[in-house]
Amino acid sequence: MTEPRRTTRARATTVGSISSTDTERMAELEARLQRLESSPGLRERGRGVMSRVMPPEAGEHFRNAGREQLLGVRSIVDFWIRRLDEADSRADRSRDRETIEIE
């Protein structure tokens, strides 16, 4: 899928125009990009493998478990937001107090 990377490149320096080595390099990169875009992506290949080794019901359970984990994280975040809000409201109440000095 990947080709060996060329470590040295001959660069012809020209002023005001594109050199032949730059044009060749661009054509090579375009060809590699075309091959990558036309081949199935990692997600599609992974789904193909998983469908051969795992029944669909198991996939549904794993998706539900992932959802439950996210809901657990959400509840932790909500808990800490409430604590911060309560701390802010307590700080606001203590600022309303006025100290009166007695002579």
Backbone as CSV, one residue per row, in Angstrom:
resi,resn,N_x,N_y,N_z,CA_x,CA_y,CA_z,C_x,C_y,C_z
1,MET,0.820,-1.184,0.000,0.000,0.000,0.000,0.865,1.249,0.000
2,THR,1.946,1.218,0.746,2.839,2.368,0.731,4.063,2.049,-0.081
3,GLU,4.602,3.064,-0.658,5.792,2.893,-1.470,6.985,3.400,-0.697
4,PRO,8.179,2.860,-0.979,9.354,3.372,-0.277,9.559,4.846,-0.606
5,ARG,9.934,5.569,0.390,10.119,7.003,0.244,11.500,7.289,-0.343
6,ARG,11.542,8.153,-1.317,12.826,8.555,-1.872,13.449,9.572,-0.931
7,THR,14.704,9.331,-0.587,15.359,10.221,0.371,16.113,11.346,-0.301
8,THR,16.534,11.146,-1.529,17.244,12.215,-2.226,16.474,12.563,-3.481
9,ARG,16.412,13.835,-3.737,15.714,14.311,-4.926,16.603,15.310,-5.639
10,ALA,16.689,15.146,-6.914,17.427,16.130,-7.699,16.469,17.274,-7.993
11,ARG,16.850,18.448,-7.640,16.032,19.629,-7.888,16.711,20.504,-8.919
12,ALA,16.047,20.675,-9.997,16.566,21.597,-10.991,16.039,22.974,-10.651
13,THR,16.899,23.916,-10.579,16.471,25.261,-10.225,16.245,26.050,-11.492
14,THR,15.051,26.539,-11.606,14.714,27.412,-12.712,14.004,28.612,-12.149
15,VAL,14.130,29.699,-12.800,13.508,30.933,-12.337,12.301,31.212,-13.207
16,GLY,11.152,31.389,-12.542,9.955,31.786,-13.258,9.163,30.662,-13.890
17,SER,9.587,29.398,-13.797,8.823,28.289,-14.371,9.009,27.052,-13.505
18,ILE,8.211,26.043,-13.766,8.266,24.800,-13.008,9.248,23.869,-13.699
19,SER,10.156,23.266,-12.935,11.155,22.374,-13.518,10.546,21.014,-13.807
20,SER,11.256,20.217,-14.587,10.749,18.894,-14.959,10.715,17.966,-13.747
21,THR,11.675,18.087,-12.818,11.645,17.213,-11.642,10.468,17.563,-10.738
22,ASP,10.103,18.838,-10.664,8.921,19.220,-9.882,7.659,18.664,-10.524
23,THR,7.608,18.691,-11.843,6.446,18.163,-12.553,6.341,16.656,-12.345
24,GLU,7.457,15.960,-12.405,7.453,14.516,-12.170,7.025,14.198,-10.745
25,ARG,7.534,14.954,-9.809,7.183,14.744,-8.394,5.691,14.982,-8.178
26,MET,5.170,16.026,-8.793,3.744,16.324,-8.661,2.903,15.202,-9.258
27,ALA,3.311,14.670,-10.400,2.585,13.563,-11.027,2.627,12.327,-10.137
28,GLU,3.768,12.082,-9.524,3.905,10.940,-8.613,2.979,11.099,-7.408
29,LEU,2.947,12.287,-6.845,2.075,12.535,-5.687,0.605,12.425,-6.054
30,GLU,0.240,12.921,-7.225,-1.149,12.804,-7.686,-1.544,11.341,-7.856
31,ALA,-0.645,10.523,-8.399,-0.928,9.095,-8.585,-1.094,8.399,-7.240
32,ARG,-0.239,8.729,-6.271,-0.362,8.123,-4.935,-1.667,8.537,-4.274
33,LEU,-2.023,9.797,-4.423,-3.279,10.281,-3.841,-4.473,9.566,-4.458
34,GLN,-4.452,9.369,-5.756,-5.535,8.661,-6.431,-5.663,7.233,-5.910
35,ARG,-4.531,6.537,-5.724,-4.573,5.173,-5.195,-5.130,5.149,-3.779
36,LEU,-4.731,6.100,-2.963,-5.225,6.137,-1.582,-6.712,6.429,-1.521
37,GLU,-7.167,7.346,-2.354,-8.583,7.702,-2.331,-9.475,6.606,-2.885
38,SER,-8.965,5.780,-3.783,-9.795,4.731,-4.379,-9.801,3.455,-3.536
39,SER,-8.841,3.277,-2.636,-8.812,2.062,-1.815,-9.755,2.233,-0.625
40,PRO,-10.306,1.107,-0.126,-11.210,1.211,1.026,-10.464,1.753,2.238
41,GLY,-11.157,2.570,3.002,-10.549,3.185,4.170,-10.405,2.215,5.329
42,LEU,-9.744,2.665,6.345,-9.499,1.841,7.523,-10.808,1.421,8.184
43,ARG,-11.745,2.322,8.235,-13.037,1.999,8.871,-13.754,0.881,8.127
44,GLU,-13.788,0.971,6.803,-14.475,-0.063,6.019,-13.775,-1.413,6.159
45,ARG,-12.436,-1.394,6.132,-11.700,-2.654,6.291,-11.926,-3.229,7.681
46,GLY,-11.962,-2.375,8.700,-12.192,-2.841,10.061,-13.574,-3.446,10.228
47,ARG,-14.557,-2.821,9.598,-15.922,-3.364,9.681,-15.993,-4.731,9.017
48,GLY,-15.279,-4.899,7.915,-15.276,-6.197,7.230,-14.684,-7.277,8.109
49,VAL,-13.588,-6.975,8.776,-12.949,-7.947,9.671,-13.875,-8.251,10.838
50,MET,-14.427,-7.225,11.451,-15.276,-7.438,12.626,-16.535,-8.229,12.272
51,SER,-17.077,-8.035,11.084,-18.285,-8.787,10.711,-17.990,-10.274,10.543
52,ARG,-16.720,-10.607,10.270,-16.368,-12.027,10.127,-16.096,-12.692,11.476
53,VAL,-15.727,-11.953,12.488,-15.351,-12.567,13.768,-16.335,-12.292,14.898
54,MET,-17.313,-11.408,14.675,-18.207,-11.028,15.767,-19.636,-10.918,15.247
55,PRO,-20.601,-11.485,15.966,-21.993,-11.366,15.517,-22.497,-9.923,15.687
56,PRO,-23.506,-9.543,14.922,-24.022,-8.169,14.992,-24.534,-7.787,16.386
57,GLU,-25.063,-8.773,17.130,-25.576,-8.471,18.471,-24.458,-7.983,19.384
58,ALA,-23.283,-8.573,19.243,-22.148,-8.152,20.076,-21.769,-6.713,19.752
59,GLY,-21.783,-6.362,18.471,-21.491,-4.981,18.086,-22.470,-4.004,18.711
60,GLU,-23.740,-4.399,18.751,-24.755,-3.537,19.370,-24.476,-3.361,20.863
61,HIS,-24.086,-4.434,21.528,-23.757,-4.336,22.949,-22.558,-3.405,23.169
62,PHE,-21.548,-3.517,22.316,-20.369,-2.658,22.469,-20.717,-1.189,22.217
63,ARG,-21.582,-0.926,21.240,-22.012,0.457,21.004,-22.765,0.997,22.207
64,ASN,-23.641,0.158,22.775,-24.392,0.587,23.964,-23.458,0.817,25.141
65,ALA,-22.452,-0.033,25.290,-21.495,0.143,26.378,-20.711,1.441,26.193
66,GLY,-20.337,1.752,24.970,-19.649,3.019,24.707,-20.521,4.199,25.038
67,ARG,-21.813,4.097,24.724,-22.760,5.171,25.059,-22.850,5.340,26.568
68,GLU,-22.924,4.238,27.281,-23.000,4.301,28.738,-21.740,4.941,29.334
69,GLN,-20.588,4.652,28.750,-19.358,5.288,29.235,-19.420,6.795,29.040
70,LEU,-19.906,7.222,27.891,-20.022,8.658,27.646,-21.020,9.307,28.592
71,LEU,-22.112,8.609,28.875,-23.079,9.144,29.833,-22.468,9.241,31.224
72,GLY,-21.618,8.277,31.581,-20.929,8.336,32.865,-20.005,9.537,32.945
73,VAL,-19.274,9.794,31.884,-18.392,10.968,31.860,-19.219,12.241,31.949
74,ARG,-20.361,12.270,31.255,-21.228,13.444,31.316,-21.703,13.702,32.741
75,SER,-22.052,12.643,33.466,-22.527,12.846,34.839,-21.414,13.370,35.740
76,ILE,-20.173,12.927,35.502,-19.041,13.455,36.281,-18.843,14.935,35.984
77,VAL,-18.904,15.301,34.707,-18.741,16.712,34.332,-19.866,17.545,34.935
78,ASP,-21.106,17.060,34.854,-22.232,17.791,35.441,-22.052,17.966,36.946
79,PHE,-21.564,16.934,37.624,-21.332,17.004,39.066,-20.363,18.133,39.399
80,TRP,-19.240,18.186,38.663,-18.236,19.204,38.955,-18.707,20.596,38.561
81,ILE,-19.518,20.711,37.534,-20.085,22.016,37.182,-20.986,22.500,38.308
82,ARG,-21.818,21.592,38.849,-22.691,21.979,39.980,-21.866,22.423,41.179
83,ARG,-20.785,21.679,41.477,-19.930,22.060,42.622,-19.313,23.425,42.416
84,LEU,-18.856,23.709,41.207,-18.273,25.027,40.936,-19.325,26.129,41.063
85,ASP,-20.531,25.860,40.546,-21.608,26.844,40.672,-21.959,27.098,42.134
86,GLU,-22.020,26.036,42.938,-22.325,26.196,44.364,-21.221,26.978,45.070
87,ALA,-19.971,26.706,44.728,-18.858,27.444,45.339,-18.926,28.914,44.955
88,ASP,-19.287,29.215,43.724,-19.429,30.607,43.294,-20.557,31.292,44.047
89,SER,-21.678,30.604,44.221,-22.803,31.229,44.924,-22.463,31.452,46.399
90,ARG,-21.715,30.523,47.022,-21.293,30.736,48.410,-20.342,31.921,48.501
91,ALA,-19.465,32.063,47.537,-18.530,33.191,47.534,-19.281,34.501,47.345
92,ASP,-20.327,34.486,46.520,-21.122,35.702,46.317,-21.853,36.099,47.595
93,ARG,-22.364,35.112,48.333,-23.071,35.412,49.587,-22.107,35.995,50.614
94,SER,-20.877,35.497,50.663,-19.937,36.010,51.656,-19.482,37.416,51.300
95,ARG,-19.535,37.809,50.048,-19.169,39.171,49.654,-20.239,40.173,50.066
96,ASP,-21.481,39.717,50.258,-22.565,40.615,50.638,-22.469,41.045,52.093
97,ARG,-21.657,40.371,52.879,-21.527,40.723,54.287,-20.707,41.992,54.431
98,GLU,-21.089,42.753,55.417,-20.377,43.994,55.671,-19.835,43.961,57.081
99,THR,-18.596,44.333,57.239,-17.986,44.356,58.560,-18.139,45.742,59.155
100,ILE,-18.681,45.780,60.358,-18.876,47.067,61.052,-17.955,47.069,62.247
101,GLU,-17.114,48.043,62.287,-16.183,48.127,63.416,-16.838,48.908,64.531
102,ILE,-16.627,48.437,65.753,-17.166,49.078,66.946,-16.041,49.797,67.660
103,GLU,-16.284,51.055,68.024,-15.260,51.847,68.719,-15.367,51.748,70.191
